[in-house]
Amino acid sequence: MSEINYLEVCIEIAPFSENNAEIVMAMIEEAGFESFAIQAPCLKCYIRRELFSQQRLRCLLSFFDNNPELSLSVSVNPLREENWNRKWESEFKPVVIAGKCTVKASFHKNLPKTEYNITIDPKMAFGTGHHRTTTLMVRWLLKLAQARASMTGAQNATLKG
């Protein structure tokens, strides 16, 4: 049986927004959490079991006690030892950008037909199309390709005329 080394602290935020989750994250990051995941309506926080202090977390979250605009509910769940990177890699979904480009892994099958396909086997060192920067760059490249195609067409018309 695998050992329980980590805890997942789920902080349910009401009303939920990414901005509220980031504010809560900023308030508690000094408590020793190694990573965070924003999954509405929760901020999920991961920490080694031996570093977790319920009292310290309560103290850090007490900042929000007098805020009637925000309600927080905390639950703590043990996590069994697992290869999280492998799990993340296997669950990553392909992304279609602007209906023209699919960012996918080599193991993805039955994808929508798009003009361009980018194959990225997911590793933590490079994006998978889900990050805004990757999406913005692909959109920019698509616009650049379209602009060049328009310029080439205009040049051909000029040469013929």
Secondary structure, DSSP 8 states (H G I E B T S, - for coil): ---EEEEEEEEEEES--HHHHHHHHHHHGGG---EEEEETTEEEEEEEGGG--HHHHHHHHGGGTT-TT-EEEEEEEEEE---HHHHHHHH---EEETTTEEEE-TT--S----SEEEE---BTTB--S-SHHHHHHHHHHHHHHHHHHHHHHHHHHHHH-
